[in-house]
Amino acid sequence: MSATDAPNGSFDVIIVGNGVLGLSLGLVLARRGQAVAVVGEPHRPYAGSTASGAMLGCFGEITTTLVASDAGRTKLELGIKATGMWPEWLAGLGDGAADELLTADGTTVILNTIGMAEIDDTNFRAIREELTRYDQPFEDVDPLDLEWVDAEPISRPLRAFHIPGEHAVNSAALLVRLHDAFVAAGGTAVPGEAIRVDHTGDQVTGVTLTSGDRLTAGQVALAAGSRTQGLLNELPGGDRMPPLVSGYGVSVLMKTFDGTAPRSVIRTPNRSFACGLHLVPRGEGQVYVGATNVISVQPRDAADMRDLVFLLQCAHRQIRMGLWGSPIQKIQVGNRPVSVDGFPMLGAGGVDGLWIMTGTYRDGLHLSPLVAQEMAARILGEPGAEDFELFNPIRKPIQTMTREQIIDNTFIEQFAIGPEQDWTLPVDWHHWIGMDLRPAIERWVAEIDPEITPPAELVFTSRFDPDLLKLLREYYARTRELW
């Protein structure tokens, strides 16, 4: 449907971004009687939703650094609440939605011989501790009894446990269901790209599309993932928000060599600045394998050879050797929206009628039912059930770790890239590399800024990305002026 199909191109609410977050918000608002337009190109270039594994869980993503801060725990608890919303959310997407969309029965977390104790063992333990803390069920699995797993001997799993409540959905099918439900509820899907948020003084008036068409509304919500930044750059208040960058990632869909697939998600803990190796069943002998994570100032639309080779080697070495002979059906590239302090941006955007819902990093799809309900309430002038104040887009950088802790974390995560790529070193070299690498990181963070330190993955990437370094330095300079 085009913009001109709506009366005068005028709406109550315009949502920029037709990924899972944007469509979910549009669906909630349309069902509440609002005239809503969701703007986005149908093929969703640069999106994160289309390339995601769509794991419906938060415990499998836990790291020791996440739960060491109040901000991290707040984010975790939002994820726990979102998990409880998914059964009703899926039921509301039409007959048979749950049967069609759910592809995995729980999640099995493995601790294997790849990686480092300082990351893999501690994160494996942290996941179990938090499951116990929040009284969530899980059960230990003997590695010899792991269904479907057949890793190479030097990458074999040492321990494992199963989380029965953390499932996965088919993200492509989910987007179709959300779109259809949104349109059925009276929403308008506008194919195209918004290039500007229009405003008169401090009041939003609508958006302008690349075609030159204008849509008008008194409320505009930006849910365009990492591409939201381009719209914020031209808005009052945009310089008071943490900038957005992309967590570019590569994933693949493959048909397994023997036509089989596991019943559950199989994953490792998060490691090496990324979200851990994970394999997700997609039905009929198809599996999803993901995903890499590289911070990039600009969203990416094509996979680098190094990322693809790395991902595929990890999959057949660490999960199932027979994948080596499996045909690849699709190579996917996605861009996770990452705020430079690492936390979501959820709330009012500094101009009356402007709302921001992005910066969700790896959690956007999982959080979508909760965030959609909460943001809809705020747009309609109602109190939310959850406190999003910490994640207000207009904020000082959230700092959850000391500079020394971030340096330690950067060093360990960077060092851990080696074992996963099967490097071998003389024993003494681990110590010698550390003697040189850690001081180099210390000097580097001092060059980024004398006081503020970005998260470890941004520290790492900024050493070889001058655009990211420039962005961080300018943002921290603004922070001192504004706050």
KOLFIMAR-988033 format. One line per 3 residues: their letters; for each residue x, y, z of C-alpha. Coordinates in pm, whole numbers, plus 50000, padded with zeros to 5 digits. Layout:
// residues N
a> X/Y/Z ~ ... .
***
This chain:
// residues 483
msa> 50000/50000/50000 ~ 50134/50343/49911 ~ 50132/50653/50124 .
tda> 49863/50804/49905 ~ 49623/50520/49989 ~ 49570/50681/50331 .
png> 49339/50985/50352 ~ 49565/51284/50282 ~ 49864/51073/50389 .
sfd> 49771/51162/50747 ~ 49797/50930/51048 ~ 49787/50933/51424 .
vii> 50125/50760/51446 ~ 50400/50694/51193 ~ 50654/50421/51271 .
vgn> 50979/50431/51077 ~ 51114/50077/51046 ~ 50934/49759/50943 .
gvl> 51140/49507/51135 ~ 51004/49308/51428 ~ 51004/49603/51669 .
gls> 50836/49844/51428 ~ 50567/49599/51316 ~ 50501/49490/51674 .
lgl> 50445/49848/51788 ~ 50227/49913/51482 ~ 50017/49606/51558 .
vla> 49955/49708/51920 ~ 49860/50063/51823 ~ 49638/49956/51532 .
rrg> 49450/49717/51758 ~ 49393/50008/51993 ~ 49220/50206/51723 .
qav> 49502/50429/51605 ~ 49558/50519/51240 ~ 49911/50386/51202 .
avv> 50161/50376/50917 ~ 50470/50156/50925 ~ 50732/50279/50681 .
gep> 51000/50050/50541 ~ 51132/49892/50226 ~ 50975/49546/50179 .
hrp> 51312/49370/50137 ~ 51440/49532/50462 ~ 51799/49615/50362 .
yag> 52045/49628/50651 ~ 51788/49496/50902 ~ 51875/49277/51196 .
sta> 51542/49091/51213 ~ 51576/48914/50880 ~ 51914/48758/50959 .
sga> 51852/48669/51323 ~ 51836/48330/51488 ~ 51529/48459/51674 .
mlg> 51602/48284/52001 ~ 51330/48362/52255 ~ 51543/48371/52563 .
cfg> 51759/48588/52779 ~ 51940/48347/53011 ~ 52144/48193/52731 .
eit> 52287/48540/52659 ~ 52398/48610/53016 ~ 52758/48709/53080 .
ttl> 52939/48787/53401 ~ 52971/49150/53292 ~ 52596/49182/53228 .
vas> 52487/49077/53577 ~ 52765/49268/53753 ~ 52574/49599/53722 .
dag> 52230/49732/53808 ~ 52179/49841/53446 ~ 52265/49496/53318 .
rtk> 52033/49329/53567 ~ 51752/49569/53473 ~ 51796/49469/53111 .
lel> 51795/49099/53207 ~ 51474/49135/53404 ~ 51301/49301/53110 .
gik> 51405/48997/52906 ~ 51262/48760/53166 ~ 50927/48940/53153 .
atg> 50932/48933/52773 ~ 50981/48555/52778 ~ 50656/48519/52968 .
mwp> 50468/48725/52709 ~ 50555/48520/52402 ~ 50288/48244/52427 .
ewl> 50004/48499/52432 ~ 50180/48714/52171 ~ 50211/48423/51928 .
agl> 49850/48322/51990 ~ 49747/48672/51885 ~ 49913/48640/51544 .
gdg> 49644/48415/51399 ~ 49542/48052/51391 ~ 49831/47810/51405 .
aad> 50092/48083/51454 ~ 50273/47906/51735 ~ 50289/47578/51543 .
ell> 50416/47756/51233 ~ 50665/47989/51398 ~ 50820/47793/51686 .
tad> 51113/47590/51556 ~ 51303/47486/51869 ~ 51206/47309/52189 .
gtt> 51426/47483/52445 ~ 51795/47567/52440 ~ 52093/47346/52521 .
vil> 52403/47533/52637 ~ 52735/47356/52592 ~ 53073/47428/52746 .
nti> 53335/47292/52511 ~ 53712/47279/52489 ~ 53727/47589/52269 .
gma> 53772/47929/52428 ~ 53908/48039/52762 ~ 53811/47963/53120 .
eid> 53794/48336/53199 ~ 53507/48372/52948 ~ 53345/48040/52866 .
dtn> 53357/47876/53209 ~ 53257/48189/53396 ~ 52970/48272/53160 .
fra> 52851/47909/53166 ~ 52844/47927/53544 ~ 52676/48270/53542 .
ire> 52389/48142/53326 ~ 52324/47857/53572 ~ 52346/48087/53873 .
elt> 52095/48331/53728 ~ 51854/48053/53630 ~ 51867/47943/53993 .
ryd> 51833/48299/54123 ~ 51516/48356/53921 ~ 51379/48008/53990 .
qpf> 51384/47903/53624 ~ 51400/47533/53533 ~ 51705/47375/53374 .
edv> 51856/47029/53374 ~ 52208/46897/53333 ~ 52282/46685/53029 .
dpl> 52566/46436/53005 ~ 52777/46541/52702 ~ 52772/46178/52588 .
dle> 52393/46198/52570 ~ 52375/46520/52372 ~ 52131/46460/52091 .
wvd> 52266/46536/51745 ~ 52597/46691/51861 ~ 52902/46528/51702 .
aep> 53192/46770/51748 ~ 53547/46697/51646 ~ 53744/46542/51934 .
isr> 53949/46851/52019 ~ 53633/47067/52025 ~ 53406/46830/52216 .
plr> 53162/46952/52483 ~ 53268/46897/52844 ~ 52945/47001/53019 .
afh> 52594/47088/52908 ~ 52253/47181/53041 ~ 51910/47231/52887 .
ipg> 51681/47533/52940 ~ 51329/47412/52850 ~ 51176/47762/52848 .
eha> 51400/47928/52589 ~ 51268/47851/52241 ~ 51322/48002/51895 .
vns> 51103/48118/51609 ~ 51145/48144/51235 ~ 51219/48515/51199 .
aal> 51118/48535/50831 ~ 50781/48371/50901 ~ 50736/48593/51208 .
lvr> 50776/48906/50997 ~ 50511/48781/50754 ~ 50268/48707/51038 .
lhd> 50329/49046/51201 ~ 50279/49229/50872 ~ 49957/49041/50794 .
afv> 49819/49096/51146 ~ 49908/49466/51131 ~ 49729/49518/50798 .
aag> 49431/49311/50917 ~ 49405/49541/51219 ~ 49374/49842/50990 .
gta> 49738/49947/50974 ~ 49898/50092/50661 ~ 50227/49948/50535 .
vpg> 50413/50215/50339 ~ 50691/50078/50114 ~ 50975/50323/50107 .
eai> 51246/50486/50313 ~ 51208/50787/50540 ~ 51489/51037/50495 .
rvd> 51372/51304/50736 ~ 51155/51351/51043 ~ 50959/51671/50984 .
htg> 50893/51907/51271 ~ 50777/52260/51335 ~ 50972/52403/51624 .
dqv> 50966/52139/51895 ~ 50667/51947/51755 ~ 50689/51650/51519 .
tgv> 50467/51681/51211 ~ 50552/51368/51012 ~ 50817/51224/50783 .
tlt> 50944/51275/50431 ~ 51025/50975/50209 ~ 51301/50940/49952 .
sgd> 51027/50960/49687 ~ 50945/51311/49807 ~ 50607/51203/49951 .
rlt> 50523/51339/50294 ~ 50328/51161/50563 ~ 50184/51364/50848 .
agq> 50125/51265/51207 ~ 50150/51413/51553 ~ 50353/51115/51674 .
val> 50653/50949/51509 ~ 50836/50644/51645 ~ 51183/50558/51514 .
aag> 51244/50184/51507 ~ 51477/50162/51208 ~ 51755/49980/51390 .
srt> 52107/50106/51330 ~ 51979/50325/51043 ~ 51788/50535/51297 .
qgl> 52105/50738/51347 ~ 52074/50908/51010 ~ 51735/51048/51113 .
lne> 51853/51155/51457 ~ 52146/51354/51318 ~ 51914/51627/51189 .
lpg> 51688/51652/51495 ~ 51707/51876/51801 ~ 51827/51665/52090 .
gdr> 51995/51407/51870 ~ 52335/51516/51999 ~ 52226/51437/52356 .
mpp> 52178/51069/52281 ~ 52444/50800/52257 ~ 52519/50749/51886 .
lvs> 52413/50425/51722 ~ 52649/50194/51540 ~ 52594/49855/51382 .
gyg> 52674/49513/51520 ~ 52720/49357/51177 ~ 52673/48981/51176 .
vsv> 52677/48690/50933 ~ 52456/48382/50955 ~ 52372/48096/50717 .
lmk> 52083/47867/50644 ~ 52182/47517/50537 ~ 52016/47188/50455 .
tfd> 52184/46925/50666 ~ 52369/46646/50488 ~ 52144/46377/50638 .
gta> 51817/46571/50653 ~ 51809/46580/51031 ~ 51810/46866/51281 .
prs> 51823/46892/51659 ~ 51504/46955/51854 ~ 51653/47241/52058 .
vir> 51879/47536/52002 ~ 52242/47436/52060 ~ 52471/47715/52170 .
tpn> 52783/47811/52358 ~ 52800/48099/52605 ~ 52878/48442/52462 .
rsf> 53244/48482/52376 ~ 53494/48696/52186 ~ 53277/49012/52159 .
acg> 53001/48804/51998 ~ 52690/48610/52093 ~ 52836/48265/52107 .
lhl> 52812/47998/51841 ~ 52453/47886/51799 ~ 52262/47644/51577 .
vpr> 51884/47675/51552 ~ 51654/47416/51391 ~ 51428/47557/51119 .
geg> 51235/47244/51025 ~ 51255/46991/50740 ~ 51627/46931/50787 .
qvy> 51717/47299/50770 ~ 51929/47471/51036 ~ 52034/47827/51103 .
vga> 52395/47884/51208 ~ 52503/48214/51359 ~ 52638/48450/51423 .
tnv> 52936/48677/51408 ~ 52948/49028/51553 ~ 53165/49311/51429 .
isv> 53109/49673/51528 ~ 53076/49899/51224 ~ 52989/50267/51207 .
qpr> 52787/50209/50891 ~ 52547/49915/50842 ~ 52678/49639/50617 .
daa> 52495/49451/50342 ~ 52751/49188/50239 ~ 52951/48927/50426 .
dmr> 53329/48936/50447 ~ 53497/48609/50353 ~ 53678/48592/50688 .
dlv> 53351/48606/50884 ~ 53181/48343/50672 ~ 53477/48104/50682 .
fll> 53512/48151/51057 ~ 53142/48083/51121 ~ 53130/47767/50910 .
qca> 53450/47628/51061 ~ 53311/47683/51410 ~ 52985/47507/51322 .
hrq> 53130/47186/51184 ~ 53413/47166/51436 ~ 53221/47248/51751 .
irm> 52869/47114/51684 ~ 52849/46853/51407 ~ 53132/46741/51185 .
glw> 52893/46623/50914 ~ 52786/46982/50848 ~ 53102/46999/50636 .
gsp> 52907/46819/50363 ~ 52585/47020/50397 ~ 52470/47253/50118 .
iqk> 52439/47620/50211 ~ 52105/47762/50104 ~ 52145/48122/50205 .
iqv> 52408/48360/50344 ~ 52247/48631/50559 ~ 52383/48963/50679 .
gnr> 52217/49161/50956 ~ 52289/49476/51153 ~ 52211/49489/51522 .
pvs> 52147/49843/51652 ~ 52413/49917/51915 ~ 52424/50235/52120 .
vdg> 52782/50326/52204 ~ 52717/50266/52575 ~ 52570/49923/52496 .
fpm> 52217/49975/52632 ~ 51873/50022/52471 ~ 51726/50359/52378 .
lga> 51358/50349/52470 ~ 51143/50655/52525 ~ 51081/51015/52429 .
ggv> 51318/51164/52173 ~ 51357/51527/52275 ~ 51100/51667/52029 .
dgl> 50730/51658/52120 ~ 50573/51355/51959 ~ 50904/51181/51882 .
wim> 50970/50834/52024 ~ 51284/50619/52001 ~ 51295/50240/52022 .
tgt> 51631/50106/51914 ~ 51975/50022/52054 ~ 51849/49680/52163 .
yrd> 52164/49506/52031 ~ 52097/49128/52040 ~ 51767/49151/52229 .
glh> 51529/49339/52001 ~ 51328/49048/51867 ~ 51302/48877/52204 .
lsp> 51197/49200/52378 ~ 50950/49302/52105 ~ 50620/49207/52275 .
lva> 50714/49391/52593 ~ 50869/49695/52426 ~ 50574/49727/52186 .
qem> 50322/49726/52471 ~ 50524/49969/52680 ~ 50597/50214/52400 .
aar> 50235/50205/52282 ~ 50122/50303/52632 ~ 50359/50600/52637 .
ilg> 50254/50714/52289 ~ 49891/50705/52404 ~ 49973/50909/52714 .
epg> 49934/50620/52956 ~ 50172/50513/53232 ~ 50389/50217/53143 .
aed> 50406/49905/53354 ~ 50786/49898/53329 ~ 51035/50167/53425 .
fel> 51237/50263/53117 ~ 51392/50570/53278 ~ 51740/50418/53281 .
fnp> 51719/50366/52905 ~ 51584/50712/52823 ~ 51745/50802/52487 .
irk> 51853/51145/52617 ~ 52112/51050/52876 ~ 52470/51052/52981 .
piq> 52669/50745/52876 ~ 52579/50448/53096 ~ 52902/50331/53261 .
tmt> 52867/49991/53431 ~ 53236/49906/53466 ~ 53550/50086/53570 .
req> 53814/50165/53312 ~ 54037/49893/53454 ~ 53757/49637/53433 .
iid> 53688/49728/53069 ~ 54058/49697/52988 ~ 54063/49352/53148 .
ntf> 53749/49250/52961 ~ 53883/49379/52627 ~ 54208/49190/52675 .
ieq> 54040/48858/52759 ~ 53776/48881/52484 ~ 54040/48974/52225 .
fai> 54277/48701/52338 ~ 53994/48444/52317 ~ 53957/48499/51943 .
gpe> 54275/48293/51897 ~ 54166/47958/52045 ~ 53838/47965/51856 .
qdw> 54038/48005/51536 ~ 54249/47703/51633 ~ 54575/47881/51698 .
tlp> 54855/47700/51878 ~ 55122/47878/52077 ~ 55415/47780/52292 .
vdw> 55297/47799/52652 ~ 55521/48095/52741 ~ 55374/48302/52461 .
hhw> 55038/48344/52635 ~ 55216/48537/52908 ~ 55440/48728/52667 .
igm> 55149/48839/52449 ~ 54965/48955/52760 ~ 55266/49160/52871 .
dlr> 55246/49359/52546 ~ 54874/49356/52470 ~ 54732/49474/52801 .
pai> 54953/49788/52821 ~ 54864/49862/52458 ~ 54494/49854/52545 .
erw> 54556/50077/52848 ~ 54728/50334/52630 ~ 54456/50312/52370 .
vae> 54161/50380/52602 ~ 54349/50687/52729 ~ 54372/50806/52369 .
idp> 53999/50755/52313 ~ 53908/50978/52609 ~ 54075/51077/52936 .
eit> 53769/50983/53144 ~ 53499/50786/52961 ~ 53558/50431/52841 .
ppa> 53335/50259/52584 ~ 53233/49891/52608 ~ 53501/49636/52526 .
elv> 53386/49561/52171 ~ 53404/49930/52082 ~ 53747/49965/52243 .
fts> 53866/49675/52030 ~ 53716/49794/51700 ~ 53814/50158/51742 .
rfd> 54182/50061/51722 ~ 54149/49989/51351 ~ 53840/50195/51258 .
pdl> 53918/50568/51246 ~ 53552/50655/51183 ~ 53449/50486/51507 .
lkl> 53732/50653/51695 ~ 53623/50994/51565 ~ 53260/50924/51657 .
lre> 53352/50825/52014 ~ 53582/51121/52072 ~ 53324/51370/51944 .
yya> 53045/51212/52149 ~ 53246/51217/52471 ~ 53345/51579/52411 .
rtr> 52975/51667/52368 ~ 52894/51473/52681 ~ 53123/51692/52891 .
elw> 52969/52008/52743 ~ 52608/51897/52781 ~ 52609/51708/53109 .
***
